[in-house]
Structure formats: C-alpha cells, structure tokens
C-alpha cells in the first residue's frame, strides 16, 4: 500500500534558544541554526511530495522579546530571503509571507515583496513563512475583510471565511509537527488546524533531523483520519 503523505505540513521550529543554552552558545546562534534547518526541512518536504509547508517564523507575541533579539530575527529573516531567492527559483518554490506587514522594518517588507513577486508562478512547493503572525489575528482580519466587502451574512460559509484567511488557496493543513518538547498550538493557524493530525517531538528544532522527519511521516501514515465520521 502506498504511504500517505501530508499535502500541507505546519511546522513549529521550536527550541532554538534552549538548544543554544544547552550548547553554551548565545541564543542568537540558536536562531541562526534553526533557520538553516528550516531551509533543509523545506527540501525534505519537496522531495517527499509534500505540496505546502507553513512554518512559524515570528509570532505577534514575539514582539515582546528583547529589542536586540527582535532586531536580529528581522535581519536574519531578511538576509535569508535575499540569500535563497535563487534557490527558491531553481527549486520551483513559491514563497508567501503571512502575518501583519505594518510592524515589519521597511527593508524587510521590500524584500518580502520582491520574493513573493519573483516566485509567484512556482508550484513545486508552496512555502508560507509566518512573520508577525497570530492565529487570532488571522481570524479577526478575515472577519474585518468580509465586513469591508459587504458580503451578505447569509452567504458566509466556511469556504467564504477560509478564502479570507492568510492561507487562502491552500488545502487545510493535515499534519502539524512541533519539535522542542512543548505540546500546545501557541496561537498558530487556529482555524486551519481544526482536523490536523498533531505530532510532538522532544528534540529541539536545530537538532531535528531528516530521520526524525521520516519517523514523523511514518506516524502520519499509521493514523486514521475520520473527520468526525
């Protein structure tokens, strides 16, 4: 029997700072290693036939962190997009950034716009990077946009609502992977995750390997998705 492969994976790349602390490294080094692992993870997804990957990069709550850490993360995200634009094109990856754009630095917003425009016609993997994103914000933003458009309340169904979420156009995530030892949703894709399979790993994200990913996929293959039936 052919192995079931998720169409859309959601990833919590969690544990970067704790990994760095265990290694006696600055926390910023943990973020750098975590970002590098995310690039590898996207390759693993594409090679196994996953169609979409949504990765949590920076949450709405992360703005509360120390200014120097926030500044580093913004620069890391910007540099990563610039450095990997050619690779995204070569690999056929369509990149989209979901989340609140207004609080982001001007230079990062410009790089995001260029990346999205350059990769918009790629279709080998759809990569959502959640930056300044929160699940509650996503839901509220959808409600506001529906009101702005003046849609008749009687015509608002789940499909209309989903069309106004930041993940519009993609299938609902069927598999959520969270390394780092935590077991919670942390205000991420709250609507979209209604029937997602959840997988938690005790490994910190920077040390989550390709073998760990394959073990997660084997677990997904063993599960029976009933959708309440």
Secondary structure as UniProt FT lines:
FT   STRAND          8..12
FT   HELIX           16..22
FT   TURN            23..24
FT   HELIX           27..47
FT   TURN            48..49
FT   STRAND          52..59
FT   HELIX           60..64
FT   HELIX           67..91
FT   STRAND          93..98
FT   TURN            102..103
FT   HELIX           106..119
FT   TURN            120..121
FT   STRAND          125..133
FT   HELIX           135..148
FT   TURN            149..150
FT   HELIX           153..155
FT   HELIX           158..162
FT   TURN            163..164
FT   TURN            166..169
FT   STRAND          175..178
FT   TURN            186..187
FT   TURN            190..195
FT   STRAND          197..200
FT   HELIX           205..207
FT   HELIX           210..222
FT   TURN            227..228
//
